[in-house]
């Protein structure tokens, strides 16, 4: 059951029911890592999804000059590397533990064996990546590098609410689950800048994120920030 709950917060599996995820969760492996241990290196084969059960993991990019930059960090309940299950391409960055960590791991062979036994699930899995691509493409339409991250995020979320959101009481819920890393990619900023902007909107009572579900509580005030 615990593995199923963790999988429900992986964007790739957002459209799947608990009954669909339960046999997939049974294919998860668990591994413990020491602080500072490399999980995978930049350029290595991409063949596994990782979900942080405990601890903290940093995603790092190494330049041609050997300079290392941390581009994202993942804590308990967060996942990284899910699209390696689909394309198997080399890793564009490396991953290293910041603290002692325990991770769930789903390998590509296990994932495809699951799909062979549950072919209808494959159709559902195609929906979310296509929606995420469509959302990401909106960035070029609204991107303004002159805007601070807070206003840029407000503009993006306002556009998403007006195009794709649906009303729930007096709030607006977005149908697509997005991680902070994905939001940062759409904004065109670092994950840390995106996280700060999200926390500011949450503190102002405009936004709520539970798991991967985004809810906007005051669209009019959000529009005001978007046009500032």
Backbone as a chain_set.jsonl record, in Angstrom:
{"seq": "XXXXXXXXXXXXXXXXXXXXXXXXXXXXXXXXXXXXXXXXXXXXXXXXXXXXXXXXXXXXXXXXXXXXXXXXXXXXXXXXXXXXXXXXXXXXXXXXXXXXXXXXXXXXXXXXXXXXXXXXXXXXXXXXXXXXXXXXXXXXXXXXXXXXXXXXXXXXXXXXXXXXXXXXXXXXXXXXXXXXXXXXXXXXXXXXXXXXXXXXXXXXXXXXXXXXXXXXXXXXXXXXXXXX", "coords": {"N": [[0.818, -1.212, 0.0], [1.963, 1.244, 0.791], [3.821, 1.758, -1.258], [2.066, 2.151, -3.384], [0.811, 4.554, -2.656], [2.973, 6.309, -2.865], [3.471, 6.153, -5.631], [1.219, 7.42, -6.627], [1.828, 10.083, -6.511], [3.559, 10.494, -8.55], [4.025, 12.207, -11.516], [3.798, 10.931, -14.069], [2.093, 8.824, -13.614], [-0.321, 9.917, -12.936], [-2.912, 9.668, -13.957], [-3.768, 7.147, -13.347], [-5.581, 4.631, -11.545], [-5.829, 3.52, -8.089], [-6.069, 0.769, -8.071], [-4.891, 0.106, -10.482], [-2.309, 0.872, -9.961], [-1.413, -0.693, -7.87], [-0.393, -3.382, -8.617], [1.823, -2.451, -9.974], [3.263, -1.155, -8.013], [4.177, -3.31, -6.596], [6.357, -4.066, -7.994], [8.362, -2.376, -7.316], [11.637, -1.703, -6.142], [13.623, -1.34, -3.175], [16.179, 0.775, -2.005], [18.94, 1.749, -0.018], [20.946, 4.634, 0.535], [24.122, 6.126, 1.232], [25.068, 9.299, 2.695], [26.038, 11.685, 0.295], [26.417, 9.853, -1.726], [26.605, 8.696, -5.083], [23.867, 8.332, -7.197], [23.176, 8.081, -9.894], [25.136, 8.866, -12.823], [25.744, 11.742, -14.883], [24.981, 11.332, -18.281], [24.872, 8.605, -18.126], [23.102, 5.473, -18.792], [19.576, 5.869, -19.054], [17.414, 4.248, -17.225], [15.652, 3.855, -15.13], [13.125, 4.783, -12.763], [13.031, 6.91, -9.942], [11.932, 7.258, -6.596], [11.805, 9.271, -3.814], [11.876, 8.054, -0.656], [12.797, 8.522, 1.961], [14.987, 11.168, 3.047], [17.188, 13.271, 1.025], [17.791, 14.309, -2.281], [19.997, 15.546, -4.728], [20.01, 16.985, -7.961], [22.398, 17.261, -10.393], [24.325, 19.112, -12.755], [27.134, 18.835, -14.795], [29.457, 20.918, -16.276], [31.344, 21.382, -19.378], [33.731, 22.346, -18.507], [34.026, 21.218, -16.105], [32.62, 22.314, -14.013], [30.224, 22.107, -11.449], [26.757, 22.248, -11.107], [23.925, 22.561, -9.1], [20.706, 21.794, -9.954], [18.211, 21.017, -9.115], [16.365, 19.715, -6.304], [15.181, 16.882, -4.512], [12.832, 15.662, -2.237], [11.218, 13.614, 0.346], [8.621, 11.629, -1.03], [8.776, 12.733, -3.54], [9.504, 12.347, -7.046], [11.892, 11.391, -9.59], [13.293, 11.133, -12.876], [11.319, 9.773, -14.313], [10.657, 9.728, -17.057], [12.616, 8.31, -18.22], [11.757, 5.759, -18.137], [10.209, 5.58, -20.372], [11.69, 6.517, -22.664], [14.388, 5.74, -22.358], [16.738, 7.153, -22.779], [20.112, 8.571, -22.448], [21.117, 9.948, -19.254], [20.549, 13.366, -18.619], [21.569, 14.715, -16.545], [23.254, 14.311, -13.369], [22.685, 12.459, -10.27], [22.833, 12.8, -6.775], [23.011, 11.914, -3.326], [22.088, 14.074, -0.679], [21.72, 13.649, 1.962], [21.581, 10.786, 4.17], [19.652, 8.413, 2.541], [16.627, 6.776, 1.452], [15.347, 5.071, -1.251], [12.681, 4.334, -3.525], [12.758, 2.246, -6.359], [11.979, 1.853, -9.735], [12.531, -0.168, -12.38], [13.183, -0.053, -15.937], [12.818, -2.546, -17.423], [11.08, -3.92, -15.614], [8.919, -2.199, -15.65], [8.017, -2.382, -18.325], [7.307, -5.062, -18.422], [5.161, -4.976, -16.731], [3.401, -3.389, -18.289], [2.918, -5.136, -20.401], [1.303, -6.988, -19.16], [-0.791, -5.399, -18.455], [-2.186, -3.986, -20.704], [-4.111, -1.972, -21.252], [-3.487, 0.103, -19.625], [-1.395, 1.405, -20.842], [-2.508, 3.153, -22.703], [-3.644, 5.151, -21.095], [-1.308, 6.184, -20.039], [-0.228, 7.557, -22.151], [-1.64, 9.885, -22.331], [-1.032, 11.851, -20.341], [1.778, 12.699, -20.794], [1.428, 13.971, -23.301], [-0.287, 16.066, -22.656], [1.326, 17.455, -20.869], [3.358, 18.284, -22.586], [1.909, 20.024, -24.221], [1.22, 21.996, -22.349], [3.777, 22.901, -21.65], [4.59, 24.009, -24.043], [3.139, 26.325, -24.048], [4.707, 28.12, -22.82], [6.414, 29.656, -24.514], [4.599, 31.354, -25.593], [3.847, 33.102, -23.602], [6.026, 33.855, -22.198], [8.101, 36.147, -20.485], [11.001, 37.482, -20.024], [11.617, 39.725, -18.609], [9.95, 39.918, -16.455], [9.58, 39.471, -12.902], [10.02, 36.3, -11.16], [7.713, 35.724, -9.546], [5.579, 37.224, -10.701], [5.694, 36.167, -13.233], [4.996, 33.498, -12.787], [2.397, 33.889, -11.849], [1.203, 34.865, -14.184], [1.406, 32.644, -15.908], [-0.104, 30.695, -14.506], [-2.577, 31.958, -14.418], [-3.25, 31.976, -17.126], [-3.391, 29.2, -17.584], [-5.529, 28.529, -15.887], [-7.652, 29.917, -17.103], [-7.775, 28.66, -19.557], [-7.813, 25.869, -19.128], [-8.735, 25.231, -16.595], [-11.139, 24.135, -14.081], [-14.063, 24.943, -12.235], [-14.391, 24.632, -8.725], [-16.369, 24.858, -6.168], [-15.581, 27.969, -4.983], [-13.139, 28.078, -6.042], [-10.491, 27.342, -8.454], [-9.493, 24.506, -10.129], [-6.694, 22.901, -11.568], [-6.41, 20.628, -14.284], [-4.093, 19.23, -14.77], [-1.381, 17.625, -13.277], [1.491, 18.983, -11.917], [4.95, 19.005, -11.213], [7.224, 20.85, -9.064], [9.618, 21.141, -10.383], [8.841, 20.895, -13.069], [7.154, 23.111, -13.284], [9.051, 25.105, -12.936], [10.517, 24.714, -15.288], [8.632, 25.49, -17.24], [8.324, 28.148, -16.512], [10.845, 29.074, -17.067], [12.967, 29.392, -15.278], [15.065, 28.806, -12.354], [14.612, 25.899, -10.236], [14.583, 26.608, -7.572], [13.857, 29.328, -7.617], [11.286, 29.07, -8.658], [10.091, 27.589, -6.607], [10.189, 29.45, -4.498], [8.474, 31.441, -5.495], [6.081, 29.995, -5.644], [5.668, 29.435, -2.911], [5.265, 32.007, -1.952], [2.832, 32.731, -3.186], [1.225, 30.837, -1.965], [1.391, 31.648, 0.726], [0.043, 34.032, 0.53], [-2.473, 33.143, 0.201], [-3.469, 32.582, -2.3], [-2.974, 30.303, -3.718], [-2.883, 26.745, -3.677], [-1.198, 23.729, -3.175], [-1.456, 20.383, -3.131], [0.054, 17.406, -2.811], [0.309, 16.722, -6.084], [-1.707, 18.243, -7.038], [-2.99, 21.244, -8.17], [-4.543, 24.105, -6.968], [-6.232, 27.11, -7.444], [-7.196, 29.767, -5.485], [-8.036, 32.407, -5.617], [-8.684, 33.83, -8.349], [-8.977, 36.378, -9.465], [-7.26, 38.078, -7.98], [-4.907, 36.824, -8.643], [-4.802, 37.379, -11.353], [-4.302, 40.096, -11.155], [-1.659, 40.164, -10.193], [-0.483, 38.98, -12.387], [-0.669, 40.886, -14.357], [0.844, 42.896, -13.433]], "CA": [[0.0, 0.0, 0.0], [2.829, 2.425, 0.862], [4.349, 2.002, -2.59], [0.975, 2.689, -4.21], [0.638, 5.954, -2.29], [4.079, 7.071, -3.446], [3.288, 6.215, -7.086], [0.146, 8.35, -6.941], [2.404, 11.42, -6.612], [4.446, 10.555, -9.716], [3.217, 12.783, -12.591], [3.56, 9.997, -15.158], [1.021, 7.901, -13.255], [-1.399, 10.704, -12.331], [-4.229, 9.265, -14.462], [-4.035, 5.749, -13.017], [-6.29, 4.379, -10.298], [-5.067, 2.763, -7.093], [-6.072, -0.648, -8.467], [-3.897, -0.022, -11.547], [-0.971, 1.111, -9.417], [-1.023, -1.691, -6.882], [0.551, -4.375, -9.154], [3.058, -1.763, -10.353], [4.0, -0.904, -6.763], [4.814, -4.555, -6.183], [7.604, -4.199, -8.753], [9.343, -1.422, -6.801], [12.733, -2.131, -5.277], [14.031, -0.345, -2.183], [17.632, 0.816, -1.809], [19.427, 2.783, 0.892], [22.169, 5.301, 0.076], [24.847, 6.941, 2.195], [25.17, 10.719, 2.355], [27.046, 11.974, -0.714], [26.582, 8.731, -2.659], [26.069, 8.915, -6.422], [22.787, 7.43, -7.606], [23.564, 7.848, -11.289], [25.982, 9.924, -13.353], [25.33, 12.407, -16.117], [25.377, 10.575, -19.453], [24.656, 7.168, -17.934], [21.826, 5.027, -19.373], [18.377, 6.189, -18.294], [16.604, 3.022, -17.245], [14.917, 3.664, -13.884], [12.439, 5.852, -12.05], [13.379, 6.933, -8.524], [11.033, 7.984, -5.716], [12.454, 9.451, -2.513], [11.079, 7.641, 0.507], [13.342, 9.371, 3.021], [16.247, 11.788, 2.674], [17.225, 14.393, 0.085], [18.611, 14.014, -3.452], [20.28, 16.695, -5.584], [20.256, 16.748, -9.379], [23.531, 18.114, -10.731], [24.831, 19.15, -14.126], [28.555, 19.145, -14.871], [29.788, 21.572, -17.536], [32.534, 20.881, -20.065], [34.893, 22.804, -17.747], [34.048, 20.514, -14.844], [31.866, 23.026, -12.987], [29.024, 21.385, -11.059], [25.652, 23.112, -10.704], [22.723, 21.883, -8.623], [19.559, 22.361, -10.662], [16.972, 20.638, -8.445], [16.482, 18.826, -5.158], [13.964, 16.106, -4.313], [12.669, 15.132, -0.899], [10.268, 12.5, 0.493], [7.411, 11.644, -1.836], [9.014, 13.277, -4.871], [10.08, 11.387, -7.991], [12.697, 11.926, -10.691], [13.715, 10.137, -13.861], [10.224, 8.92, -14.785], [10.575, 9.576, -18.504], [13.574, 7.283, -18.631], [11.0, 4.526, -18.331], [9.63, 5.585, -21.716], [12.622, 6.693, -23.788], [15.653, 5.058, -22.127], [17.862, 7.964, -23.247], [21.109, 8.846, -21.407], [20.756, 10.968, -18.288], [21.038, 14.71, -18.929], [22.173, 15.221, -15.324], [23.552, 13.277, -12.391], [21.94, 12.537, -9.02], [23.642, 12.444, -5.623], [22.285, 12.118, -2.085], [22.559, 15.124, 0.23], [21.665, 13.031, 3.29], [21.26, 9.36, 4.072], [18.369, 8.375, 1.848], [16.054, 5.503, 1.034], [14.609, 5.322, -2.481], [12.004, 3.308, -4.3], [13.278, 2.21, -7.73], [11.235, 1.068, -10.724], [13.39, -0.292, -13.554], [12.494, -0.077, -17.227], [12.325, -3.897, -17.73], [9.924, -4.219, -14.773], [7.82, -1.356, -16.122], [7.459, -2.922, -19.575], [6.628, -6.319, -18.103], [3.86, -4.561, -16.185], [2.556, -2.955, -19.405], [2.507, -6.325, -21.149], [0.229, -7.626, -18.41], [-1.88, -4.434, -18.306], [-2.069, -3.175, -21.921], [-5.001, -0.818, -21.269], [-2.828, 1.185, -18.89], [-0.509, 2.121, -21.77], [-3.269, 4.238, -23.324], [-3.721, 6.223, -20.099], [0.014, 6.774, -19.854], [0.066, 8.431, -23.281], [-2.4, 11.124, -22.219], [-0.37, 12.855, -19.524], [2.912, 13.341, -21.462], [0.968, 14.854, -24.367], [-0.809, 17.272, -22.017], [2.454, 18.196, -20.329], [4.02, 18.927, -23.71], [1.074, 21.14, -24.627], [1.372, 23.033, -21.347], [5.132, 23.445, -21.751], [4.664, 24.823, -25.253], [2.533, 27.613, -23.781], [5.715, 29.011, -22.261], [6.907, 30.584, -25.516], [3.543, 32.296, -25.89], [3.648, 34.052, -22.52], [7.276, 34.093, -21.478], [8.629, 37.5, -20.472], [12.174, 37.38, -19.166], [11.713, 40.918, -17.786], [9.082, 39.796, -15.289], [10.074, 38.683, -11.771], [9.424, 34.958, -11.144], [6.372, 35.71, -8.96], [4.614, 37.697, -11.693], [5.712, 35.218, -14.344], [4.203, 32.351, -12.368], [0.994, 34.317, -11.82], [0.731, 34.963, -15.57], [1.265, 31.291, -16.437], [-1.22, 30.033, -13.838], [-3.812, 32.607, -14.871], [-3.534, 31.456, -18.466], [-3.805, 27.803, -17.458], [-6.871, 28.501, -15.294], [-8.631, 30.388, -18.078], [-7.859, 27.734, -20.683], [-7.99, 24.461, -18.8], [-9.221, 25.018, -15.241], [-12.567, 23.929, -13.841], [-14.439, 25.522, -10.951], [-14.734, 23.751, -7.613], [-16.832, 25.875, -5.216], [-15.13, 29.29, -5.439], [-11.75, 27.925, -6.48], [-10.263, 26.773, -9.78], [-8.529, 23.416, -10.103], [-6.067, 22.587, -12.85], [-6.524, 19.193, -14.538], [-2.785, 18.604, -14.965], [-0.506, 17.641, -12.116], [2.826, 19.45, -12.28], [5.923, 19.099, -10.141], [7.882, 22.153, -9.014], [10.622, 21.158, -11.449], [8.16, 21.15, -14.339], [6.719, 24.506, -13.252], [10.249, 25.909, -13.173], [10.836, 24.615, -16.71], [7.678, 26.308, -17.98], [8.626, 29.539, -16.187], [12.154, 29.451, -17.581], [13.81, 29.825, -14.16], [15.546, 27.677, -11.566], [13.599, 25.288, -9.369], [14.55, 27.353, -6.326], [13.058, 30.532, -7.87], [9.896, 28.642, -8.786], [9.611, 27.2, -5.281], [9.973, 30.68, -3.725], [7.268, 32.084, -6.022], [4.942, 29.173, -5.22], [5.466, 29.621, -1.471], [4.707, 33.35, -1.763], [1.413, 32.665, -3.55], [0.55, 30.057, -0.93], [1.31, 32.482, 1.924], [-0.965, 35.052, 0.261], [-3.772, 32.496, 0.11], [-3.923, 32.523, -3.692], [-2.647, 29.031, -4.337], [-2.708, 25.596, -2.787], [-0.706, 22.544, -3.865], [-1.478, 19.19, -2.291], [0.576, 16.386, -3.708], [0.561, 17.36, -7.381], [-2.932, 18.928, -7.431], [-2.886, 22.7, -8.04], [-5.825, 24.792, -6.83], [-6.149, 28.565, -7.329], [-8.314, 30.177, -4.638], [-8.491, 33.765, -5.938], [-8.202, 34.064, -9.709], [-8.921, 37.822, -9.736], [-5.998, 38.6, -7.413], [-3.818, 36.242, -9.434], [-4.751, 38.177, -12.598], [-3.66, 41.346, -10.827], [-0.215, 39.926, -10.178], [-0.048, 38.636, -13.74], [-0.617, 42.078, -15.192], [1.69, 43.918, -12.781]], "C": [[0.855, 1.266, 0.0], [3.389, 2.773, -0.505], [3.308, 2.588, -3.515], [0.776, 4.164, -3.919], [1.75, 6.82, -2.86], [3.902, 7.217, -4.955], [2.205, 7.206, -7.484], [0.646, 9.782, -7.061], [3.432, 11.54, -7.731], [3.629, 11.069, -10.903], [2.879, 11.802, -13.718], [2.363, 9.101, -14.884], [-0.218, 8.607, -12.707], [-2.789, 10.258, -12.77], [-4.615, 7.852, -14.049], [-4.718, 5.617, -11.658], [-5.397, 3.589, -9.343], [-4.994, 1.289, -7.467], [-5.089, -0.898, -9.61], [-2.48, 0.044, -10.984], [-0.496, 0.015, -8.474], [-0.086, -2.759, -7.447], [1.869, -3.744, -9.611], [3.915, -1.509, -9.11], [4.73, -2.15, -6.287], [6.137, -4.793, -6.909], [8.682, -3.209, -8.288], [10.413, -2.125, -5.966], [13.042, -1.008, -4.296], [15.543, -0.408, -2.017], [17.981, 1.981, -0.897], [20.763, 3.324, 0.39], [22.791, 6.079, 1.23], [24.789, 8.413, 1.783], [26.308, 10.931, 1.351], [27.261, 10.862, -1.721], [25.928, 9.053, -4.003], [25.014, 7.866, -6.755], [22.966, 7.068, -9.075], [24.329, 9.064, -11.787], [25.377, 10.52, -14.627], [25.859, 11.618, -17.316], [25.196, 9.076, -19.322], [23.304, 6.76, -18.519], [20.653, 5.37, -18.46], [17.433, 5.0, -18.297], [15.795, 2.808, -15.972], [14.242, 4.958, -13.433], [12.822, 5.754, -10.576], [12.346, 7.758, -7.761], [11.687, 8.06, -4.342], [11.481, 9.038, -1.411], [11.49, 8.436, 1.741], [14.629, 9.997, 2.503], [16.088, 12.925, 1.681], [18.206, 14.071, -1.035], [18.774, 15.278, -4.29], [20.531, 16.233, -7.015], [21.296, 17.752, -9.837], [23.917, 17.984, -12.204], [26.302, 19.567, -14.087], [28.879, 19.718, -16.242], [31.038, 20.962, -18.15], [33.81, 21.269, -19.329], [34.967, 22.125, -16.375], [33.31, 21.207, -13.716], [30.545, 22.3, -12.725], [27.96, 22.358, -10.561], [24.47, 22.255, -10.267], [21.508, 22.552, -9.249], [18.226, 22.006, -10.01], [17.294, 19.765, -7.244], [15.136, 18.142, -4.924], [13.963, 15.501, -2.918], [11.62, 14.033, -0.855], [8.987, 12.685, -0.313], [7.6, 12.168, -3.239], [9.766, 12.266, -5.734], [10.918, 12.102, -9.043], [13.091, 10.78, -11.606], [12.593, 9.327, -14.462], [10.193, 8.731, -16.291], [11.663, 8.663, -19.058], [12.89, 5.938, -18.815], [10.472, 4.428, -19.751], [10.682, 5.628, -22.81], [13.967, 6.001, -23.596], [16.876, 5.836, -22.571], [18.855, 8.222, -22.118], [20.676, 9.99, -20.5], [21.366, 12.317, -18.671], [21.687, 15.361, -17.714], [22.482, 14.037, -14.411], [22.716, 13.468, -11.134], [22.816, 12.046, -7.884], [22.848, 12.736, -4.35], [22.921, 13.231, -1.259], [22.584, 14.615, 1.675], [21.522, 11.524, 3.09], [19.836, 9.253, 3.542], [17.931, 6.944, 1.556], [15.135, 5.787, -0.153], [13.855, 4.088, -2.946], [12.55, 3.382, -5.725], [12.387, 1.318, -8.58], [12.068, 1.02, -11.994], [12.558, -0.373, -14.828], [12.018, -1.487, -17.598], [11.093, -4.272, -16.913], [8.699, -3.436, -15.243], [7.186, -1.937, -17.381], [6.819, -4.288, -19.368], [5.24, -6.038, -17.513], [2.911, -4.16, -17.311], [2.077, -4.133, -20.244], [1.334, -7.024, -20.471], [-0.986, -6.717, -18.238], [-1.868, -3.482, -19.511], [-2.963, -1.938, -21.94], [-4.377, 0.382, -20.549], [-1.965, 2.021, -19.821], [-1.223, 3.299, -22.41], [-3.353, 5.426, -22.372], [-2.386, 6.926, -19.938], [0.394, 7.715, -20.994], [-0.571, 9.802, -23.123], [-1.611, 12.202, -21.497], [0.855, 13.471, -20.191], [2.487, 14.301, -22.565], [0.416, 16.144, -23.795], [0.324, 18.118, -21.475], [3.214, 18.91, -21.433], [3.231, 20.147, -24.157], [1.208, 22.297, -23.65], [2.737, 23.699, -21.466], [5.286, 24.349, -22.962], [4.03, 26.189, -25.057], [3.577, 28.62, -23.304], [6.163, 30.044, -23.278], [5.879, 31.653, -25.84], [3.459, 33.397, -24.851], [4.934, 34.425, -21.787], [7.712, 35.542, -21.613], [9.784, 37.512, -19.496], [12.315, 38.602, -18.268], [10.878, 40.851, -16.529], [9.786, 39.038, -14.165], [9.388, 37.316, -11.76], [8.004, 34.928, -10.587], [5.317, 36.134, -9.974], [4.537, 36.764, -12.899], [4.87, 33.988, -14.024], [2.724, 32.709, -12.35], [0.42, 34.385, -13.227], [0.485, 33.575, -16.166], [0.051, 30.596, -15.83], [-2.556, 30.646, -14.234], [-4.221, 32.081, -16.235], [-4.025, 30.016, -18.419], [-5.22, 27.693, -16.889], [-7.931, 28.876, -16.32], [-8.819, 29.397, -19.219], [-8.306, 26.328, -20.274], [-8.635, 24.198, -17.433], [-10.713, 24.738, -15.179], [-12.883, 24.349, -12.413], [-14.83, 24.439, -9.957], [-15.056, 24.669, -6.444], [-16.393, 27.242, -5.741], [-13.685, 29.256, -5.931], [-11.701, 27.356, -7.893], [-9.189, 25.701, -9.672], [-7.985, 23.179, -11.509], [-6.079, 21.081, -13.064], [-5.194, 18.477, -14.687], [-1.947, 18.722, -13.713], [0.907, 17.987, -12.562], [3.723, 19.462, -11.053], [6.537, 20.498, -10.147], [8.95, 22.254, -10.094], [10.008, 21.458, -12.805], [7.658, 22.592, -14.41], [7.897, 25.43, -13.532], [10.629, 25.884, -14.654], [9.919, 25.467, -17.563], [7.94, 27.79, -17.74], [9.927, 30.009, -16.809], [13.061, 29.979, -16.495], [14.302, 28.597, -13.414], [14.422, 27.13, -10.697], [13.48, 26.046, -8.053], [13.729, 28.636, -6.481], [11.581, 30.191, -7.981], [9.31, 28.296, -7.424], [9.319, 28.433, -4.428], [8.706, 31.392, -4.173], [6.013, 31.327, -5.597], [4.635, 29.407, -3.748], [4.87, 30.996, -1.18], [3.218, 33.368, -2.081], [0.613, 31.878, -2.519], [0.365, 30.883, 0.337], [0.248, 33.562, 1.77], [-2.365, 34.464, 0.11], [-4.32, 32.38, -1.294], [-3.841, 31.116, -4.267], [-2.513, 27.944, -3.279], [-2.238, 24.418, -3.637], [-0.673, 21.405, -2.869], [-1.098, 18.009, -3.154], [0.978, 17.062, -5.003], [-0.662, 18.126, -7.871], [-2.812, 20.418, -7.14], [-4.283, 23.304, -8.0], [-5.576, 26.281, -6.641], [-7.392, 29.043, -6.586], [-8.85, 31.571, -4.974], [-7.93, 34.153, -7.303], [-8.088, 35.552, -10.016], [-7.625, 38.423, -9.196], [-4.806, 38.055, -8.177], [-3.674, 37.004, -10.745], [-4.053, 39.521, -12.343], [-2.149, 41.237, -10.789], [0.306, 39.664, -11.58], [0.118, 39.867, -14.624], [0.261, 43.167, -14.6], [2.979, 44.142, -13.536]], "O": [[0.539, 2.238, -0.686], [3.434, 3.944, -0.88], [3.628, 3.435, -4.349], [0.59, 4.952, -4.846], [1.5, 7.945, -3.293], [4.155, 8.29, -5.504], [2.266, 7.777, -8.573], [-0.034, 10.621, -7.652], [4.102, 12.565, -7.853], [2.637, 10.441, -11.273], [1.775, 11.848, -14.261], [1.688, 8.664, -15.817], [-1.07, 7.972, -12.085], [-3.754, 10.448, -12.029], [-5.712, 7.404, -14.382], [-4.46, 6.398, -10.742], [-4.354, 3.063, -9.733], [-3.986, 0.629, -7.216], [-4.514, -1.982, -9.705], [-1.573, -0.636, -11.465], [0.708, -0.177, -8.305], [0.939, -3.038, -6.824], [2.904, -4.409, -9.636], [5.139, -1.633, -9.153], [5.779, -2.057, -5.649], [6.942, -5.623, -6.486], [9.793, -3.213, -8.818], [10.116, -3.029, -5.185], [12.748, 0.155, -4.572], [16.124, -1.487, -1.904], [17.394, 3.059, -0.991], [21.601, 2.575, -0.112], [22.091, 6.617, 2.087], [24.489, 8.722, 0.63], [27.409, 10.414, 1.538], [28.209, 10.925, -2.504], [24.833, 9.612, -4.051], [25.245, 6.666, -6.61], [22.913, 5.896, -9.449], [24.19, 10.16, -11.245], [24.606, 9.873, -15.336], [27.04, 11.276, -17.365], [25.35, 8.346, -20.302], [22.444, 7.617, -18.723], [20.726, 5.185, -17.245], [16.725, 4.774, -19.278], [15.296, 1.706, -15.741], [14.724, 6.062, -13.688], [12.925, 4.658, -10.025], [11.933, 8.824, -8.217], [12.076, 7.039, -3.774], [10.402, 9.613, -1.267], [10.646, 8.956, 2.47], [15.29, 9.436, 1.629], [14.999, 13.474, 1.513], [19.32, 13.615, -0.778], [17.805, 15.997, -4.533], [21.185, 15.215, -7.246], [21.105, 18.96, -9.69], [23.845, 16.911, -12.802], [26.662, 20.539, -13.421], [28.609, 19.082, -17.261], [31.708, 20.134, -17.533], [34.845, 20.622, -19.487], [35.859, 22.42, -15.579], [33.361, 20.748, -12.575], [29.837, 21.925, -13.66], [28.23, 23.193, -9.698], [24.064, 21.336, -10.978], [21.309, 23.755, -9.084], [17.21, 22.63, -10.316], [18.36, 19.153, -7.174], [14.082, 18.749, -5.114], [14.947, 14.909, -2.475], [11.173, 13.564, -1.902], [8.358, 13.743, -0.285], [6.688, 12.068, -4.06], [10.545, 11.451, -5.24], [10.683, 13.271, -9.349], [13.209, 9.629, -11.187], [12.853, 8.289, -15.07], [9.751, 7.686, -16.769], [11.629, 8.288, -20.23], [13.375, 5.08, -19.553], [10.303, 3.329, -20.281], [10.599, 4.873, -23.779], [14.635, 5.699, -24.585], [17.949, 5.254, -22.73], [18.493, 8.107, -20.948], [19.954, 10.891, -20.927], [22.548, 12.402, -19.004], [22.286, 16.43, -17.825], [22.034, 12.915, -14.647], [22.105, 14.52, -10.948], [23.468, 11.008, -7.997], [22.091, 13.706, -4.305], [24.145, 13.317, -1.155], [23.367, 15.088, 2.499], [21.362, 11.053, 1.964], [18.927, 9.921, 4.035], [18.751, 6.034, 1.432], [14.251, 6.64, -0.07], [14.315, 2.957, -2.79], [12.779, 4.477, -6.24], [12.077, 0.187, -8.208], [12.292, 2.054, -12.625], [11.377, -0.718, -14.792], [10.884, -1.619, -18.058], [10.16, -4.874, -17.444], [7.581, -3.951, -15.233], [5.961, -1.982, -17.497], [5.875, -4.634, -20.077], [4.281, -6.768, -17.765], [1.741, -4.545, -17.298], [0.951, -4.126, -20.741], [0.47, -7.587, -21.144], [-2.077, -7.186, -17.917], [-1.57, -2.298, -19.355], [-2.614, -0.946, -22.58], [-4.708, 1.532, -20.838], [-1.817, 3.225, -19.61], [-0.609, 4.341, -22.638], [-3.159, 6.571, -22.781], [-2.342, 8.137, -19.723], [1.251, 8.581, -20.819], [-0.102, 10.777, -23.71], [-1.524, 13.335, -21.97], [0.979, 14.695, -20.163], [3.119, 15.341, -22.75], [0.619, 17.212, -24.373], [0.307, 19.343, -21.595], [3.672, 20.035, -21.234], [3.815, 21.193, -24.441], [1.301, 23.452, -24.064], [2.841, 24.924, -21.392], [6.021, 25.336, -22.92], [4.332, 27.122, -25.802], [3.357, 29.829, -23.376], [6.283, 31.219, -22.931], [6.232, 32.736, -26.306], [3.047, 34.513, -25.167], [4.91, 35.229, -20.856], [7.699, 36.104, -22.708], [9.58, 37.548, -18.283], [13.04, 38.554, -17.275], [11.078, 41.653, -15.618], [10.506, 38.075, -14.425], [8.287, 37.179, -12.294], [7.165, 34.185, -11.097], [4.278, 35.486, -10.099], [3.48, 36.587, -13.504], [4.126, 33.495, -14.871], [1.888, 31.918, -12.788], [-0.731, 34.004, -13.443], [-0.519, 33.354, -16.844], [-0.736, 29.978, -16.548], [-3.553, 29.937, -14.372], [-5.391, 31.778, -16.472], [-4.964, 29.651, -19.128], [-6.016, 26.871, -17.345], [-8.981, 28.238, -16.401], [-9.907, 29.304, -19.786], [-9.077, 25.681, -20.982], [-9.035, 23.07, -17.145], [-11.458, 25.061, -16.105], [-12.084, 24.141, -11.499], [-15.505, 23.467, -10.297], [-14.153, 25.2, -5.797], [-16.794, 27.634, -6.837], [-13.09, 30.299, -6.202], [-12.718, 26.946, -8.453], [-8.094, 25.964, -9.177], [-8.713, 23.247, -12.499], [-5.792, 20.326, -12.136], [-5.157, 17.247, -14.728], [-1.819, 19.809, -13.149], [1.453, 17.363, -13.472], [3.303, 19.884, -9.976], [6.389, 21.242, -11.116], [9.165, 23.327, -10.659], [10.589, 22.193, -13.603], [7.724, 23.224, -15.464], [7.771, 26.41, -14.266], [11.019, 26.909, -15.214], [10.374, 26.105, -18.513], [7.797, 28.602, -18.654], [10.104, 31.202, -17.056], [13.842, 30.901, -16.73], [13.992, 27.47, -13.799], [13.418, 27.8, -10.454], [12.393, 26.121, -7.478], [12.98, 28.997, -5.573], [10.726, 30.916, -7.472], [8.175, 28.662, -7.117], [8.317, 28.467, -3.713], [7.945, 31.891, -3.344], [5.005, 31.935, -5.235], [3.473, 29.561, -3.374], [4.059, 31.138, -0.264], [2.428, 33.95, -1.337], [-0.538, 32.209, -2.232], [-0.695, 30.831, 0.96], [-0.378, 33.967, 2.75], [-3.333, 35.199, -0.087], [-5.507, 32.107, -1.475], [-4.566, 30.783, -5.204], [-2.089, 28.191, -2.15], [-2.81, 24.139, -4.691], [0.054, 21.457, -1.877], [-1.806, 17.645, -4.093], [1.891, 17.888, -5.017], [-0.666, 18.614, -9.001], [-2.563, 20.814, -6.002], [-5.106, 23.052, -8.881], [-4.796, 26.675, -5.773], [-8.514, 28.759, -7.005], [-9.995, 31.884, -4.651], [-6.846, 34.729, -7.403], [-7.19, 35.956, -10.756], [-6.966, 39.197, -9.889], [-3.802, 38.748, -8.342], [-2.558, 37.25, -11.202], [-3.315, 40.021, -13.192], [-1.441, 42.109, -11.292], [1.412, 40.08, -11.923], [0.95, 39.882, -15.531], [0.411, 44.237, -15.189], [3.8, 44.963, -13.127]]}, "num_chains": 1, "name": "protein.A"}
